[in-house]
Amino acid sequence: MYDLIVVGAGPAGASAARRAAQQGLDTLLIERDKIPRHKLCGGGLTSKVLDLFDFRLPDTLIERTVSSTRINVDREKYPFRTNRPLAIMTSRAPFDAFLTEKAMEAGSEVLDANPVLRTNVSHSHVEVIAKNGRYQSKLVVGADGINGPVARSTHLYSQWEPMQVTYAIESEVRVGERTVHDYVGEENYFDLFFGVSPSGYGWIFPKDDHLTVGVGCRLSRLRNGRELFDAFTHMLPLLRNHEIPNPTAYLIPLGGVARMPAVGDRVMLAGDAAGFAEPFFGEGIYYAILSGQIAAKVAADACQKEEFGREFLQRYELECKEKFGKDFDIAYHLACFSYLEQYDMKRIVSHLFSDRRVQECMIGLMEGTIRYRETRGKLLWPYFKYRLDKLGLPVYND
């Protein structure tokens, strides 16, 4: 019997397996697909992601480093510039495979091309039933994404409500290294586009010789995902005369409203499976890795104390809430009043994004040098001006 089985070899699962093996747990990591697996994702790794690692990311995984972003609102551009790396761009297939290698390096066993069918929890152990066999453990971490088999079969939840998730659709467009170089410019930009979705935004993330282009919309507000994607890409002069491959769609939880139970008897959920994605920027990789590492730590404590019930494992939920759950609540509120539940980005840009203090906060949030709960003081006056303008009252600039 294993101490821990982790289902899903994405950033959350691979990180949980590595940390658990490092702490002496007999660990098995099971992945549905053959590794390396195809996984379309923006692939932006902010500096705070790299700070979670106890190893260096190989240069071969870094396709491009960006140091600035442009917020595009109704065809107007608002640049946020830095003089330091803001994020690195990578492709998820080799990145996820590398994290899995690091889990194996730490001592975790890995079984890929082995879809999990269901998970049974008894008073004495967990049994994970997969295509290629049955496996038993003291604990299981479900890092198998939205609607994964661990959460469903252990009845932590059955499905997500449409207002709890964002529908994202994107494609990787080959444009050549020269075009990408000209696009990012000397300031190494990536772009976010507001006003292109009823309840979301679009993005362009530059890689080595291609661009990851996509758009998201809250599922409850979505009418036709392909029409939304086509309308967005057709408005981009950069993509003219380039073939756009058929896009891939996936769901992203909206942290702050996607409050799903993250623990049960002998079960913990990590990453997207637990709803851990930041709702304003949509960043998920950082929270996947962090939640996986926290789950591994709690699993080690549980094995040491032989405490596997929900009451003991709730310390995992509590630590996640303290580390980032409170920030999700603030980020969700910010997303709601800016573009998620109403679209008022023109006014918000005028009073918030153009303010130096807000720009510093936005950069700090991406870098991880500041948390949402620490932005309230800096955002109070710009937000007050926004509210005055919304009410039709005079606004005086400082």
VOGU-3710 file (C-alpha; in Angstrom, 3 decimals, decimal comma):
1> mydlivvgag> 0,000/0,000/0,000  1,254/3,472/-0,894  1,236/6,344/1,560  -0,085/8,700/-1,104  -1,491/8,441/-4,600  -1,612/11,629/-6,663  -3,943/11,649/-9,676  -2,933/14,033/-12,473  0,612/14,960/-13,536  0,075/18,655/-14,172
11> pagasaarra> 1,838/21,312/-12,089  -0,314/20,589/-9,012  0,074/16,820/-9,117  3,757/16,710/-10,037  4,550/19,249/-7,317  2,562/17,310/-4,728  4,287/14,053/-5,700  7,766/15,576/-5,553  7,239/17,238/-2,188  5,613/14,121/-0,714
21> aqqgldtlli> 8,460/11,881/-1,885  10,982/14,344/-0,479  9,260/13,983/2,891  9,629/10,243/2,827  6,164/9,188/1,648  5,818/6,171/-0,634  4,183/8,049/-3,484  2,533/7,076/-6,762  1,688/9,653/-9,450  -0,890/8,506/-12,023
31> erdkiprhkl> -1,450/10,389/-15,273  -4,250/9,795/-17,772  -2,217/10,600/-20,894  1,161/9,569/-22,199  3,861/11,973/-21,004  4,705/14,407/-22,525  1,031/15,230/-22,893  -0,483/17,955/-25,032  -1,784/20,777/-22,880  -2,746/24,084/-24,416
41> cgggltskvl> -2,349/26,939/-21,956  -1,080/30,498/-21,978  2,097/29,164/-20,417  3,081/32,342/-18,578  5,202/31,715/-15,483  5,486/34,759/-13,249  8,519/35,223/-11,036  6,558/34,040/-8,011  6,135/30,646/-9,690  9,898/30,235/-9,986
51> dlfdfrlpdt> 10,280/31,127/-6,312  8,301/27,990/-5,385  10,873/25,669/-6,942  13,847/24,150/-5,147  15,513/23,679/-8,531  16,393/25,790/-11,546  14,201/25,749/-14,624  16,282/24,707/-17,675  16,906/27,369/-20,285  15,489/25,020/-22,924
61> liertvsstr> 12,018/25,452/-21,383  12,143/29,246/-21,519  10,837/30,321/-24,920  10,689/34,031/-24,160  10,967/36,477/-21,267  8,520/39,384/-21,074  8,947/42,480/-18,944  5,900/44,586/-19,848  2,234/44,253/-20,657  -0,284/46,266/-22,629
71> invdrekypf> -3,889/46,574/-21,519  -5,999/47,054/-24,652  -9,406/48,660/-24,096  -11,642/49,575/-27,018  -8,586/49,723/-29,308  -6,682/52,033/-26,950  -3,412/50,726/-25,484  -2,283/51,308/-21,890  1,276/50,048/-21,315  2,557/48,743/-17,975
81> rtnrplaimt> 6,349/48,803/-18,231  9,037/47,358/-16,005  12,798/47,155/-16,290  12,919/43,577/-14,982  11,516/40,192/-16,057  7,789/39,998/-15,398  7,160/36,464/-16,651  8,712/33,753/-18,741  6,797/32,011/-21,484  6,900/28,257/-21,842
91> srapfdaflt> 4,908/25,467/-23,472  3,001/23,247/-21,092  3,885/19,860/-22,620  7,639/20,046/-21,920  7,108/22,052/-18,721  4,732/19,494/-17,220  7,007/16,653/-18,334  9,955/18,318/-16,602  8,004/18,688/-13,344  7,100/14,997/-13,560
101> ekameagsev> 10,780/14,142/-14,007  11,548/16,136/-10,856  8,900/14,106/-8,995  10,538/10,885/-10,168  13,945/12,261/-9,228  12,670/12,746/-5,665  11,516/9,129/-5,506  7,899/9,156/-6,682  6,706/6,331/-8,888  4,951/7,492/-12,074
111> ldanpvlrtn> 2,425/5,623/-14,195  1,277/7,442/-17,328  -1,208/6,503/-20,079  -3,349/5,148/-17,251  -6,723/6,934/-16,904  -8,286/6,782/-13,468  -11,857/5,510/-13,593  -12,921/6,020/-9,998  -11,701/6,296/-6,436  -13,199/4,365/-3,532
121> vshshvevia> -12,668/5,502/0,049  -13,104/3,121/2,972  -12,415/3,481/6,697  -9,000/1,793/6,238  -7,637/2,982/2,881  -8,238/4,479/-0,556  -8,486/2,356/-3,694  -7,805/4,047/-7,019  -9,180/2,051/-9,930  -7,471/2,869/-13,223
131> kngryqsklv> -7,429/1,420/-16,708  -4,289/-0,598/-16,048  -4,825/-1,689/-12,469  -5,996/-1,069/-8,927  -3,854/0,800/-6,419  -4,254/1,300/-2,699  -3,018/4,092/-0,467  -3,614/5,843/2,815  -4,446/9,128/1,086  -5,205/10,474/-2,372
141> vgadgingpv> -4,646/13,935/-3,860  -6,915/14,723/-6,792  -4,996/17,042/-9,122  -6,994/15,921/-12,132  -8,573/19,210/-13,164  -12,134/20,434/-13,367  -14,619/17,560/-13,180  -11,846/15,058/-12,484  -12,711/11,508/-11,423  -11,391/11,889/-7,851
151> arsthlysqw> -13,840/14,640/-6,879  -16,748/12,988/-8,674  -16,300/9,484/-7,330  -15,657/10,658/-3,754  -18,742/12,914/-3,948  -16,892/16,093/-3,007  -18,849/17,683/-5,853  -20,647/16,499/-8,956  -20,412/19,451/-11,343  -19,584/23,124/-11,611
161> epmqvtyaie> -22,190/25,807/-12,109  -21,761/27,890/-15,306  -21,178/31,067/-13,282  -18,271/29,393/-11,441  -16,057/28,804/-14,463  -14,566/30,603/-17,436  -14,647/29,063/-20,892  -11,263/29,651/-22,542  -10,547/28,974/-26,201  -7,123/29,459/-27,765
171> sevrvgertv> -4,748/28,443/-30,504  -1,021/28,505/-31,169  -0,357/30,524/-34,311  2,974/30,022/-36,094  4,149/33,411/-37,292  7,935/32,966/-37,258  10,641/34,252/-34,923  11,039/37,581/-36,748  7,343/38,425/-36,425  7,343/37,524/-32,728
181> hdyvgeenyf> 10,469/39,610/-32,183  8,928/42,618/-33,925  5,704/42,155/-31,965  7,242/42,156/-28,470  9,575/45,061/-29,307  12,406/46,253/-27,113  10,132/46,312/-24,066  9,079/42,652/-24,448  5,314/43,042/-24,264  2,456/40,658/-23,946
191> dlffgvspsg> -1,132/41,833/-24,488  -4,459/41,619/-22,671  -7,635/42,758/-24,483  -10,799/43,919/-22,720  -14,063/44,596/-24,493  -13,711/41,553/-26,762  -15,845/39,216/-24,629  -19,203/39,575/-22,857  -17,598/38,512/-19,563  -13,859/38,000/-19,956
201> ygwifpkddh> -10,867/39,145/-21,980  -8,480/38,099/-24,742  -4,722/37,571/-24,723  -1,618/37,201/-26,844  1,346/35,449/-25,223  4,550/35,454/-27,312  6,611/32,260/-27,481  9,689/31,459/-29,591  8,284/31,292/-33,134  4,564/31,401/-32,378
211> ltvgvgcrls> 1,883/33,252/-30,446  -0,615/31,745/-28,041  -3,822/33,613/-28,842  -7,050/33,147/-26,940  -10,139/34,625/-25,365  -12,192/33,710/-22,313  -15,792/34,210/-21,233  -17,706/33,293/-18,108  -19,580/30,173/-19,106  -22,943/31,537/-17,937
221> rlrngrelfd> -22,564/34,451/-20,400  -21,223/32,452/-23,351  -23,279/31,966/-26,506  -20,892/30,517/-29,071  -17,251/29,917/-28,196  -15,984/29,522/-31,760  -17,713/32,694/-32,923  -16,167/34,553/-29,979  -12,699/33,267/-30,886  -13,067/34,043/-34,588
231> afthmlpllr> -14,306/37,574/-33,896  -11,339/38,215/-31,606  -8,659/36,870/-33,953  -10,127/38,657/-36,971  -9,678/42,015/-35,244  -5,928/41,453/-34,807  -3,879/42,860/-37,712  -0,897/40,853/-36,455  -2,563/37,603/-37,505  -3,523/38,609/-41,006
241> nheipnptay> -1,999/36,355/-43,662  -1,272/33,678/-41,054  -3,104/30,397/-40,777  -4,879/30,021/-37,437  -5,145/26,346/-36,389  -8,404/25,078/-34,961  -8,595/26,292/-31,380  -8,826/24,171/-28,252  -11,286/24,965/-25,470  -11,027/24,277/-21,750
251> liplggvarm> -12,567/25,471/-18,489  -10,883/27,569/-15,793  -12,386/27,871/-12,292  -13,173/31,348/-11,029  -11,492/31,478/-7,637  -13,530/33,458/-5,147  -16,832/32,067/-6,416  -15,739/28,502/-7,267  -15,876/27,410/-3,637  -15,742/23,652/-3,818
261> pavgdrvmla> -14,939/21,346/-0,887  -11,208/20,662/-1,114  -11,042/17,818/1,431  -12,900/14,702/2,501  -11,947/11,588/4,419  -8,537/10,528/3,018  -8,958/12,947/0,068  -7,528/16,359/-0,857  -8,027/18,280/-4,103  -5,370/20,580/-5,559
271> gdaagfaepf> -5,099/23,054/-8,428  -8,045/23,459/-10,788  -9,808/20,479/-9,205  -10,214/22,577/-6,047  -11,107/25,797/-7,882  -7,686/27,353/-7,262  -7,266/29,896/-10,065  -6,951/33,632/-9,509  -10,116/35,250/-10,929  -8,811/38,589/-12,228
281> fgegiyyail> -5,832/37,540/-14,370  -6,869/33,881/-14,551  -3,479/32,661/-13,316  -3,592/29,027/-12,260  -0,074/27,562/-12,422  1,217/29,320/-9,303  -1,754/28,247/-7,205  -1,608/24,724/-8,609  2,009/24,288/-7,560  1,521/25,957/-4,179
291> sgqiaakvaa> -1,610/23,958/-3,333  0,138/20,735/-4,381  3,030/21,484/-2,085  0,697/22,305/0,815  -1,247/19,075/0,214  1,993/17,079/0,363  2,962/18,689/3,646  -0,425/17,913/5,197  -0,251/14,355/3,814  3,107/13,847/5,533
301> dacqkeefgr> 1,656/15,117/8,821  -1,373/12,858/8,433  0,792/9,784/7,826  3,008/10,587/10,780  0,016/11,010/13,108  -2,115/8,355/11,354  -4,941/10,867/11,083  -6,723/10,596/7,746  -10,186/11,958/8,445  -11,717/15,098/6,994
311> eflqryelec> -11,396/16,959/10,283  -7,606/16,578/10,306  -7,225/17,276/6,567  -9,155/20,516/6,902  -5,853/22,136/7,891  -5,036/21,895/4,182  -8,135/23,931/3,306  -7,369/26,444/6,050  -3,770/26,962/4,931  -4,827/27,440/1,310
321> kekfgkdfdi> -7,409/29,986/2,427  -4,798/31,871/4,432  -2,157/31,744/1,687  -4,380/32,826/-1,200  -8,113/32,271/-0,599  -8,625/35,699/0,954  -6,908/37,286/-2,043  -9,221/35,402/-4,412  -12,209/37,096/-2,756  -10,741/40,563/-3,399
331> ayhlacfsyl> -9,630/39,691/-6,942  -13,092/38,344/-7,745  -14,699/41,583/-6,568  -12,273/43,552/-8,746  -13,048/41,348/-11,751  -16,804/41,667/-11,194  -16,977/45,457/-11,190  -14,497/45,835/-14,063  -15,440/43,252/-16,682  -16,957/40,044/-15,277
341> eqydmkrivs> -20,469/41,126/-14,251  -20,493/44,519/-15,907  -18,286/46,102/-18,524  -16,977/49,439/-17,432  -13,344/49,204/-18,480  -13,255/52,593/-20,202  -14,070/54,395/-16,966  -11,879/52,046/-14,929  -8,901/52,669/-17,196  -9,421/56,409/-16,877
351> hlfsdrrvqe> -9,385/56,406/-13,084  -7,526/53,251/-12,118  -5,163/51,836/-14,739  -3,801/55,273/-15,622  -2,913/55,873/-11,948  0,748/55,193/-11,073  -0,200/53,529/-7,780  -2,537/51,133/-9,563  0,111/50,306/-12,164  2,569/49,484/-9,390
361> cmiglmegti> -0,038/47,236/-7,783  -0,772/45,427/-11,042  2,904/44,731/-11,671  3,388/43,672/-8,054  0,435/41,280/-8,253  1,892/39,625/-11,346  5,349/39,391/-9,788  4,086/38,202/-6,437  5,700/41,058/-4,504  2,273/42,196/-3,315
371> ryretrgkll> -0,983/40,385/-2,521  -4,506/41,597/-3,232  -5,182/42,119/0,462  -2,277/44,593/0,522  -3,619/46,717/-2,346  -6,625/48,212/-0,585  -4,875/51,311/0,689  -3,270/52,093/-2,673  -6,474/51,521/-4,633  -8,840/53,385/-2,312
381> wpyfkyrldk> -8,506/56,883/-3,817  -8,512/55,784/-7,505  -11,552/53,600/-6,758  -13,280/56,513/-5,000  -12,752/58,699/-8,096  -14,155/55,921/-10,273  -17,283/55,690/-8,107  -17,793/59,475/-8,186  -17,567/59,482/-11,973  -19,965/56,544/-12,216
391> lglpvynd> -22,477/58,522/-10,137  -22,067/61,548/-12,401  -20,324/63,638/-9,740  -17,329/65,904/-10,435  -13,911/64,290/-10,161  -10,721/66,184/-9,346  -7,453/64,677/-10,426  -4,535/64,671/-8,033
//
